[in-house]
Each structure stands twice: as structure tokens, then as C-alpha cells.
């Protein structure tokens, strides 16, 4: 779990690229650890406004934990974002701030 702590420190310091590297390694070493996907990778991706990747990590977490509501939520967010007009999609990213 040291890798998670390092990733968390990078996220807190807004060093998202470094956090993504650490969190990807954590997920690769512990592929069934929901924390690696939901709390580590998704937060780092969110910091970089990489929303498709955030949603994918939410889905992975839902699959790992059996949380069908989490999977459904991630799917609904994807559907919502895809229905936005092209010019409004940039506004979607501002909702996370």
C-alpha cells in the first residue's frame, strides 16, 4: 500500500502525471484491488480532466466489487456526456472543479 500512499501524495501535490504512473503500477501489481482504480487512478485522471479514463476506472471498480450501481452510474455519465453538443462538452469538464 506504499504505492497508494505515494500516488495519493502526487495527487495532493497536483503532480498528476507522476500519480498516474504510480497508480498504474499499483493496479498492474494488484489488479483486483478496487482502491487502485477508484481512489488512485480515477482521481489522477480527474485531475488531468481525462474524463473517459475516469469513467473507465469507475467501471472497473464496480466490476471488481460487484457494485452494479457503480457500473450503472458510470454508464449513465458516459451517456450524458455523449449527448452533449460538441461545444458544451468543455462545460462538462468544469463540473468537476
Buried (B, 14 or more C-beta within 10 A) or exposed (E): EEBBEBBBEBBEEEBBEBBBBBBBBBBEEBEEBBBBBBBBBBBBBBBBBBBEBBBBBBBBBBBBBEBEEBBEBBBEBBEEBEEEEEEEEEEBEEEEE
